[in-house]
Amino acid sequence: MTIKRKEIRQRIHARIRKKVKGTTERPRLAIHFSNKNVYAQVIDDVKHATLANASTRDEGVGSGATVSSAVAIGKLIAERAKAAKVTNVVFDRGGHIYHGKVKALADAAREAGLQF
């Protein structure tokens, strides 16, 4: 039986989620990449609520799951998080390797004012 790449990423993500919890003071910045889009959410796991979200499906952001769109989403999620009065977050890379799009999104969010 072969193990698929997606299943490996899901196992890694489950292992990360055991350790990474979003609180009211420090919510979780969760990211997801599909083949076509980039998604980011700021989540309070205590209240089970999404405080801010951004994706390439929003108007005026661009399209595609590329590094440049990840940078745009990183800036946008930081702006929306600040509007929701959130400055400190815990970064949940979603089982992805911290490289390429993940790193670009994280760096853009840091430059826009989020701290993690």
For each residue, the residues with C-beta under 8 A, 3 or more apart:
1:
2:
3: 7 8
4: 7 8
5: 8 9
6: 9 10
7: 3 4 10 11
8: 3 4 5 11 12
9: 5 6 12 13 94 95 96
10: 6 7 13 14 95
11: 7 8 14 15 95
12: 8 9 15 16 95
13: 9 10 16 17 94 95
14: 10 11 17 18 95
15: 11 12 18 19
16: 12 13 19 20 92 93 94 95
17: 13 14 20 92
18: 14 15
19: 15 16
20: 16 17 28 90 91 92
21: 28 45 90
22: 26 27 28 42 43 44 45 46 89 90 92
23: 26 27 44 45 46
24: 27 44 46 47
25: 88
26: 22 23 88 89 90
27: 22 23 24 42 43 44 45 51 86 89 90
28: 20 21 22 42 43 44 45 89 90 91 92
29: 40 41 42 43 77 81 89 90 91 92 109 114 116
30: 40 41 42 43 92 94
31: 38 39 40 41 92 93 94 96 102 105
32: 38 39 40 94
33: 37 38 39 65 70 94 96 101 102
34: 37 39 65
35: 65
36: 56 63 64 65
37: 33 34 55 56 57 63 64 65
38: 31 32 33 55 56 65 69 70 73 101 105
39: 31 32 33 34 53 54 55 56 73
40: 29 30 31 32 53 54 55 73 74 76 77 105 109
41: 29 30 31 50 52 53 54 77
42: 22 27 28 29 30 50 51 52 53 77 80 81 84 86 89
43: 22 27 28 29 30 49 50 51
44: 22 23 24 27 28 47 48 49 50 51
45: 21 22 23 27 28 48
46: 22 23 24
47: 24 44
48: 44 45
49: 43 44
50: 41 42 43 44 53
51: 27 42 43 44 81 84 86
52: 41 42 77 80 81 83 84 86
53: 39 40 41 42 50 77 80
54: 39 40 41 58 61 73 76 77 80
55: 37 38 39 40 58 61 73
56: 36 37 38 39 61 62 63 64 65 69 72 73
57: 37 61
58: 54 55 61 76
59:
60:
61: 54 55 56 57 58 69 72 73 76
62: 56 68 69 72
63: 36 37 56 69
64: 36 37 56 69
65: 33 34 35 36 37 38 56 69 70 101
66: 69 70 101
67: 70 71 100 101 104
68: 62 71 72
69: 38 56 61 62 63 64 65 66 72 73
70: 33 38 65 66 67 73 74 101 102 104 105 108
71: 67 68 74 75 104 105 107 108
72: 56 61 62 68 69 75 76 108
73: 38 39 40 54 55 56 61 69 70 76 77 105 108
74: 40 70 71 77 78 104 105 106 107 108 109 111 112
75: 71 72 78 79 108 109 111 112
76: 40 54 58 61 72 73 79 80
77: 29 40 41 42 52 53 54 73 74 80 81 109 114
78: 74 75 81 82 108 109 110 111 112 113 114
79: 75 76 82 83 112
80: 42 52 53 54 76 77 83 84
81: 29 42 51 52 77 78 84 86 87 89 114
82: 78 79 85 86 87 112 113 114
83: 52 79 80
84: 42 51 52 80 81
85: 82
86: 27 42 51 52 81 82 89 114
87: 81 82 113 114 115
88: 25 26 114 115 116
89: 22 26 27 28 29 42 81 86 114 115 116
90: 20 21 22 26 27 28 29 116
91: 20 28 29 106 116
92: 16 17 20 22 28 29 30 31
93: 16 31 96 97 98 102 106
94: 9 13 16 30 31 32 33 102
95: 9 10 11 12 13 14 16
96: 9 31 33 93 101 102
97: 93 100 102
98: 93 102 103 106
99: 102 103
100: 67 97 103 104
101: 33 38 65 66 67 70 96 104 105
102: 31 33 70 93 94 96 97 98 99 105 106
103: 98 99 100 106 107
104: 67 70 71 74 100 101 107 108
105: 31 38 40 70 71 73 74 101 102 108 109
106: 74 91 93 98 102 103 109 110 116
107: 71 74 103 104 110 111
108: 70 71 72 73 74 75 78 104 105 111 112
109: 29 40 74 75 77 78 105 106 112 114 116
110: 78 106 107 113 114 115 116
111: 74 75 78 107 108
112: 74 75 78 79 82 108 109
113: 78 82 87 110
114: 29 77 78 81 82 86 87 88 89 109 110
115: 87 88 89 110
116: 29 88 89 90 91 106 109 110
